[in-house]
């Protein structure tokens, strides 16, 4: 699948008053997981400086939904060498621990702000990358509430259709509705349009049988 660069974007500030039980693991524990995963070529080392920064920030402001999201996002970026092939090559124990920490971060951000579009999208995408397609639907559906045809909506729709294909839900009306919109927007002048056109062609065999 295409690189996830298009969705690793800055988040618009949100004002939240809820509380979350999310607590990041200690730096020493994370460093151990990263070192072990790195030995198996499961870490994108170029993201380590950003990871250190986001981990420090989330420790300072543990109730900031955007900060928690950014922490989960950088963990997902860090783990892309493993996640990108996780459905074919099982990840190491340490890589799975890092993925679990990212999952907890996204859920923590959602605890604070349930309609945090990108946190929901990234959690759904994380589940999809691990082959946990049955878990991603409800989170991606939150992402689909964002502006139709926008960058985030297209990411959410693409992952939603992917999950629908793997869970054999392609005949359901809600999946069909997203497919029709996705196919239409893919043929407009949007960012990464060439990629989405290819995906729309791929989905024909699943959604137009």
N, C-alpha and C positions, 0 to 999 in steps of 0.2 A: 504494500500500500504506500501511498505518497507520504513523504516526510511530514511530521506534525508541526513544522515551523509555522504554518499559517495560523495555528490556533494558540501558539505560545505568545500571547499579546498582553499588554498592560490592561488592567481592569479598571473600569470607571469606578471612582470612589463611591461607596455605599455607606449610609448612616444606619447603624444597627443598634438595638438595645437588648437583644437576647443574650443568653449566655451559652457557652459550650463547655463540654467536659474534655475537649481535646487538649492533650498535653504532648508536645513533641518528645521523642526519646532523647536521652542524653547524648551529647556530642561523642563521647567515647564509644558508646554502643554503635552509633551510626558509622563512625570511622572504622570500626571493626567490620561491620557489614560491607562497607564500601571497599575496604581493602581485600576482603575475601572475594567479592564479586568482581573486582578489578582483575584479580588473578585469573579469572575465567573469561576475561574480555567482555564483561557484561556492563561496563561503565563507560559513558561518554565523558572522558576526563576534562574536556573543554568547559564543562558546566560546573566543575568543582568550586571555582571561586564564587560563582553566583549562589551555589548551594550554601556555602559557608555564610554568606551575607544574609540569605533568607532565613536560615536556621537561627542566626543571632537575632534577627528582627522579630521572629515569631516568639522567641523567648521574652523579648522586651514588651511586646504587645500581644498577649495570648488571646485577647478578645476582639481582635481586628479580623473580620471575615476575609477582607482582601489579602491581608498578610498571610493568613493561614492558607488561602487558595494559592498564593504565589509560592509558598513553601511546598505544597503538594505538587504544583506544576513543575518546579525545578527538580523535584525527585523523579517525576515522570520523564523529564528531559534527560536526566542523568542516567536513567535505566533503559533508554531506548535501544541500545544494542541487544539487550535481552528481551525486552517487550516486543520488539519488531518481529521476532521469530518464536515467541513463546508458545504459540499454538502448535508448532512443529517440533521445537526443541525445549524441553522442560527447563525452567530456570533453576538456578542453584537455590539452596536454602537461604543464603544471605540476600540474593536478589529478590526472593519472595518476601523477605522481611521488609526490604525497602519499598516494594510495591504495597505491602500492607500499611506501611507508614503513610504513603501517598494517599491511599484510600481513606485512612482515618482523617487525614488533613482535609480532604474534600468534604467528607461527612461533617467535620467540625465547622467548616465554612457554611455549609448548608444548615447546620443547627442554628447558626447565628442569623442567617438570611436564607430562608428556604427557596426563594426565587432567584438566587445567585446563578444567573444563566451559565456562566463559564465554568463554575464549580460543578454544576450538574452535568454539563457537556463533557468535561474532562473526566469525571467519575465514570460516566457511561463509556467513554472511549477507553479508559483504563480497563474496565471490565471486558470490553470487546477484545482488546489486545491480548488478554489472558484467556480468551475463549469462553468467558462467562457471559454469553450473550443474553441469557435469560434474566440477568440482573440489571441490564443496562436500560431497558425500555423506559421505566418511569422517570429516570434522570434525563434521558435524552428528550423526553416529551416536555420537560420544563424548558430545555434549550430551544425547542420548537416554538415556544411562545415569544421568542425574540423576533425582531423585524424579518419578515419573510424575504428571502433572496439575499440577505446580508451575509457577511463572512461567517459569523457565528452560526446563523441559521443553516447555512449550507453544510457546515461541519456536522452540526447536529443531525440534519436530515440524512447525510451520507452514512453516518454511523447508525442511525435508526434503521435505514434500509438494509444495511449490512446485517444488523441483528435480526431483522425480520426474515431475511433469507436463511440464516442459519438456524432459526427457531421454527421455520416452516409456517410463518404467519403472513405470508405474502398475499393471501386472498382476503385478509381482514380489511375492512373498509378504511380504517384509520391509516394503515400502511399504504393502501392504494392511493389515498388522498395525498399523502406526502410524496409518494413516487411521482405522481402527475405534476405536482408543483416543482419538485426537484428537477425533473426532466425539462420543464419549461424554462426555469431559471438557468439551467446549465447551458442553454443555447442563447443566453443573453451576454452582454458585455460585462462580465463580472470577473473579479480576481480569481485566478486559477481555473478559469473557464475551460481550458483545454483538458485539464484533469477531470473536472466534473462531467464533461461530455463523454469521456472514456468510461467513467463509472456509470453514467446513464445508459450507455450501450450495454455494459455488462449486466445491468439490472433488468434489461429487457427479457432475458430468458427466465428470470425469476418472477417478474411482476406482470408479464403479458402472455402468460401461457394460455 
